[in-house]
Amino acid sequence: MKFVINRDLLLGPLQQIARVIDKRQTLPILSNVLIQCRDNRLIMTGTDLEVQIVSHLDINDVRDEGNVTLPARKLLDICKLLPADSAIKFDLDGDKVKVSSGRGRYTLNTLPADIFPEFNRNDTKTCFKVNAGKLKEGLDKTAFCMAINDTRFYLNGLELSIKNSKLKLVASDGHRLALYEDDIGETGQEAKIILPRKSVQELCRLLDDSEVDAEIRISSNTIVVLYKDVVFSSKLVDGRFPDFSKSLNQIFLNPVGIDRVSLKEALMRVEVLSNEKYKGVNFDIESCSLKLSTNNPEHDEAEEDMVIDYLGDPVSMAFNAQYMLDAVSNIDDDNVKMNVAANASACFLEAPGRSLFRYIVMPMRI
């Protein structure tokens, strides 16, 4: 195998692949990137057996075709430190690859390409296209609600469902929930899956062009995303996401309208003196008035009074300040509409009018 490629063309895809590869691998081959050179194309593959990225690059200077695997992070570090727009020459010699650029020469050990693991996929059951920018926005604004290392393993991921023209994304850690719902056009498809946490994070990084469509292919145990010259694959979480529909269908008090920036800044100030472990802040809501208050074991106290748009019965609840801040920060509007359940079991936050995003924060006792 022998070819020459521009450093800038190689660097981006190599960075995408290196992120998928875990630093500590039980199998040495999983630390390597599979490089296949044929038909004036360079195909690079990286996987941790749960997530896989395959990148296709067109190159003109192929002198000898072949397949090999190279240590991904070492190759990436070399490429990052080479001058921009430099040409890199790869030359397979026995069980080593000589990498040269300018006056620099580097020799890397290889492992055979035929022992690189295949990513098993079942037959596609659901296939549809969605704008990459729309999908990325939906993932970005819901993923922060995913649980981290929860024993309820299904909460460590994000539910994606498609029902004809409706795309829905839901994430929850049991204390809060983020919901995105939008119309993506007629698909004639129906599916409901749970994406693992790492898959969601890598997809968010991958989808960088809002003008391009991504093709989604779903089987019984995998999702495949075709995006530009990249094929992204991931195993799915085998489980069932909790049914949250009951929380949406209940009686609410009159809505509370409040300036988003004012609420965010007040929460940030009050949080400073909250209990470091629980971050609890009291919300005392009355007609046209909201009082935020908190204290901590050192007997420090904080209070903030705010003017709000609300006419109704008084209600008092306590919330984790960081959970509220996360929700408020992800609302793209000058104002926030808060809907408090009549039984004080939950608080909904969204932008006034038709909103693609809704956030639910459960109250806490302090």
Secondary structure by P-SEA (a helix, b strand, c coil): cccccccccccaaaaaaaaacccccccccccbbbbbbcccbbbbbbbcccbbbbbbbbbcccccccccccaaaaaaaaaaacccbbbbbbbbcccbbbbbcccbbbbbbbcccccccccccccccccccccaaaaaaaaaacccccccccccccccbbbbbbcccbbbbbbbcccbbbbbbbbcccccccbbbbbcaaaaaaaaaacccccbbbbbbbcccbbbbbcccbbbbbbbccccccccccccccccccbbbbcaaaaaaaaaaaacccccccbbbbbbbcccbbbbbccccccbbbbbbbbbbccccbbbbbccaaaaaaaaaaccccbbbbbbcccccbbbbbccccccbbbbbbbbcc
